Amino acid sequence: MKALVYHGPGQKSLEDCPKPVIVDPGDAIVRVTHTTICGTDLHILKGDVPTCTPGRILGHEGVGVVEATGAAVSAFQPGDAVLISCISACGRCDYCRRGMYSHCTTGGWILGNTIDGTQAEYVRIPHADTSLHPIPSGADEEALVMLSDILPTGFECGVLNGKVEPGSTVAIVGAGPIGLAALLTAQFYSPARIVMIDLDANRLATARQFGATDIVDSSTDDPIAAVMALTDGRGVDTAIEAVGVPATFELCQDLVAPGGIIANIGVHGHKADLHLERLWSHNIAITTRLVDTVTTPMLLRTVIAGKLEPARLITHHFTLDDILDAYDVFGRAAETEALKVIITP
């Protein structure tokens, strides 16, 4: 089969690889019909994720059709259309019983990280009964790819951890796909103001279309002064970091109001300063999280009901044969105006 293989920082190639086979009784083999590229894949290629070693097939998002199942799989059978969760969960260990699927002792974020992933024609899914979701007939499968990772990530790590609530004020630093996913799902809770901050004018315009009440172009304007002007000098109740670099985490520390929350989503490959000399008395909370995908069933129902439109995040389409071009377009988003790309084998 064809697959995108990681060979170390800055190195990747489309190759012919062996088709995966059932290893454990709880496995399923899924024929991938749609996948995508995540900002985390770019972090891997920058060398920020040492758990991903050379030779790994990348990718942790997608939808497909079950090709084969192990003897212990009872919820799915060959021919079923499925949504692949970016998090694999056994459902039985202590972490899973606490809803922390991301820390499953035999799963977690393993796809495209410690085991081969979804940027391929076929993928092996461990713990299939609790790591796949059935796709209703007639659903927009391209749109549902957004439910593998970015929508639950933006919602759980940003909105839920950030305790967004009616009438609150929110700043989202980073208007990429994850930041936009946080923007879309924050509106479930009717905050009074959602300020989107980014360097990219196109992404800011998209954020405005997606429901941001205010946008701040930090390439031309001081984001701290802008947010303070919008909040009567208080700062925001929730500051969501959706980039993963030290400067944006430190910016969130300047934006959060006393009693507020900094909700980190970004994947950080370098240390960032925490200014406790200033914040120790401000009653703030800082949250971190790797998505658990506990909200995926709810988000799936919301999308099927037409209350959430993740297809709006899709800007480009490629075939698997052209995945290197897809990476180039996705990696130069400021020039190409890319958000999420859809890749079909």
N, C-alpha and C positions, 0 to 999 in steps of 0.2 A: 504494500500500500504506500501511497505518498504521505509524507508528514514533514512538518517544519521542525528541524532539529537544532538545538542550542549547542554551540561548541566553545563556550566561554565568552567573557565580556566582548561585546561588539561583533560576535561571530555567530552566524546562523545559516542554514541552507535547507532547501527543499530536497528531500531524499526519498529513495525507496527503502522502506523499513518492513520488518516482519509484521504481519497482521497479529493483533493481540489474541490471546487465548484465555480461557477460564483457568484461573490459578486457585481460587478458593471457592467453596460452595456458594457463597453469597455474592459472587461476581455476576455481572452481566456484560456482554459485548454489545456495544451500540454502534450502529452505522451512523456516522455524523452527517446530517443534512445541512446544518447551518452552524457556523462558529464565528468568532470575532477575535479581536485583539484588545487586550486590556492595558491600561497604563502600568499595571504591575509587570506585564511582560517587558515593557521598556525598562523598568527598574532592574529586572533580571539581566537584560542585555547590558545595562550599565555596571553590573557587578554588585548590585545592592542586596542580592538575595543569595547568600552563600550556600543555602540548603539545596539550591538548584545547581546540579553539577553538569559538566559537559556530557553530551550524548542524550540529553533529555528532550523528548518531544514536548513542545510548549503548548499552552492553552488550557483554560479551566472553565470555559463557557461554551454552551452549545445546546442544540436540540438534535434529536435523531430518532432512529427506529431500532428497537431491540432486535438484535441478530441472534443471540443465544443467551441462555441463563444457566447458572450453576444449580446444583440440586437443592440448595437451601432457599432459592429465590421463590417467593410465593405471590408477590404482588404484581409481577410483570411476566409477560410471555413474549416469545418472538412475534414481531409484527406490531407491537405496541409503540405508538408515538410518545416520546418522553422528553421532558425538560431535564437537562443535566445540571445538578447543583454544583457550584464551585467548591462546596464543602462536602466531604464524605463523612458520614456519621454512622456508627454502629448502632446507636440508639440504646445501648445497654450499659456502657461504662459510666463511672461517676460523673464525668463532665457532661456526657450526653443527657443523663437524667436531670442535670441542673440546667439544661438548655444551652450549654456551651459546646455546641457541636464543633466549633472551630478548634477545640482542644481535645477532641475525641482521641483516645489513647491508641487507636488503630486506624485513625482517619485524619480528619481536619483538612487543612488546605494541602492536599497531596497531589492533586491533578496538575500536571505541568510544573510541578515543583520537585517532589520526591519520587513520583511515578509519572509515566508518560501521559500526556494530556490530549486535548481535543482538537488541536490544529492538525488534523489527520483525517483519513477516510474512516478509520475505526478507532474506538477507544474502549479500554477495559474500565468498568466502574465497580469498585469494591462497595460492599454493603448496599447493593442495588436497591433493596426494598426501602431503605431509608435515605437514599441519596439521589433517587430519581423521582420525578413527578409526572403523573399522566397528563397528556395534553388533550383537551377536549376536541372533538371533531370540529373542523371548520375554523379553528383558531389561527391567528396570524403567527406562524412559527418564527418569522424573522423578528417580530416584536418581542416574542417570548424569550429570545436569546438575551434580552436585557434583564430578564429575571434570574439568569444564572448567577449574576454577581452584582452588577452596578446598582440596580434598584434596591435589593436588600441591603447592600453595603451603605449606600447613601442614607437609607431609612434607618437602619439599626445603629450604625456607627455615628451618624450625624444627628438625625432627627430624634430618635429615641434616647440615645445617650445624652444628647443636648437638652432634653426635656423641653422641646418646643411646645408651646401651649397657646391657647387663644389670647390674642392681644399682646403677645410678647414681641420682642424685636430680635431679629436674627441677622447675622452677617455670615456669608459663605465666601471664604477666600479660595478662589479657584473655580472658574466656570467651565472646566472640562466636563467629560461625561459624568464623573462621580459627583462633582459639585452640582451639575444640572439635575442629577437623580435626587440629590438631597433637596434641591429647590422644588422639584415636582412633588415629592412626598411630604415636605414640610407643610404644604398647603392643605394636607388632611386636617391640620390643627388650627388653621385660620390665624396665624400670627399677624399682628398689625403691620409689620414692616419686615421685608426680606431684602437685604442689601447684598448685591453680588459684586465681588471685587475681582478684577482680573486685569492683565496687560493687553488682552486680545479684544479689539473692538468688535469683531464678528461674533465672538462667543458672548460678549456682553449684550449685543443686540439680540442674540438667541435667548439669553436669560430673560431679557425684557419680554419677549414673546411667550416665554414659558411661565411668566407670572411674577418675576422680581418686581418689587415696588420701586426699587432704586438700583442704579448701577454706578460703579465707580471705576474709572479707567486709571489704574495705578501707574500707568506709564506717563500720564500727564498731570494727575491730581494726587494730592496727599491723602491717602485713604483714611488715615487717623483723623485728620481735620474734617474730612467729608462725613465720616460716621458720627463724629461728635456733633457736627452741625445738624445732622438728621435726628439725633437723639437728645437734644437739649443738653449736651455735654456729659451725659451719663455713660455712654457706651451701650453695648447690646447685651441682652439677656443670654444669648447663645452665640458663640463664635465658632464656626465650623471650619476646620482646617482640611482642605481637600486637594492639596498639592503634594506635600511630602518633602519639603525642603526647609532648612532652618529659618530662612527669612519669613516664610508664611506662618510658621508656628509662633515665631516671636511677634509678628504682626497681630496675631490673635490675642496675645497678652496685652497689647495696647488697645484693643478694641472692646474687651469684655468689661461689663459694668460690675461694680461691687455686688456680690451675691450671684454672679452669673456663672456660666459653664463654658469651658473650652472643650469642644468635642473633636478629637483628632481622628481623621479618616486616613490621611495620607500615609504612604509607605515611606518610612524614613531610612535612608542609608547612611546618614551622618548625624552626629550629635547636634542637638539644638540647645541653646541656653534657656534656662528657666530663671526668670528674674524674681526670685523670692525676696530679694531685698526691697522690692516694691510691692509685691503681691501678697506677702505673708499676712497682711491685715485686711485683705479685701474680700474674704469669705467666698472665694471662688472655688470651683471644682474643675479638675482636668480629667477627662476620660479618654481612654484608649480602647480599641476593640478590633479584633479580626472578625469579620462578619460571621455570624452563626447560621444564617439562612433560616432561622426559626419563623420568620415572617413570610417566607416564600409562598406558602399556601394562601395566605390572606391576600398578598399582592397579586397572585395568579387569579383569584376570584375577582379582584378589583379590576384587573385588566380585561378579563372576559366580559365583565359587566359594562365595560366602556367608560369607567370612571377614571382611568389612568391610561395615557396613550404613549407607551414607551417607543413606538415606532418613530416618533418625532425626533428621537436621538440618532437615527440612522441617516448617514449622509452619503455613503459610498458602498458599492458592491464590487466584489472580486470573486474569481474562482480560486480554488486551491493552487492551481498551476501558477497563478499570479500573486501568491501570498507575499513574495518579497516586495512587489510593488505596493501591496497593501500596507506592509510595514513602513515603507518609505513615505507613503501618503499620511499614514497615521502619525508617524514620528515628526512630520513637518506640518502639524495641524495649523500653525499660525499662517502658513502660506496656502495650504490646501483647503482650509476651512473644514477639516474633518472633525467629526465627533466620533460616532461609532461606525465601524465598517462591518459589513456582512460578507463572510467568505463561504462559498458553497463548493464542495468537492465536485 
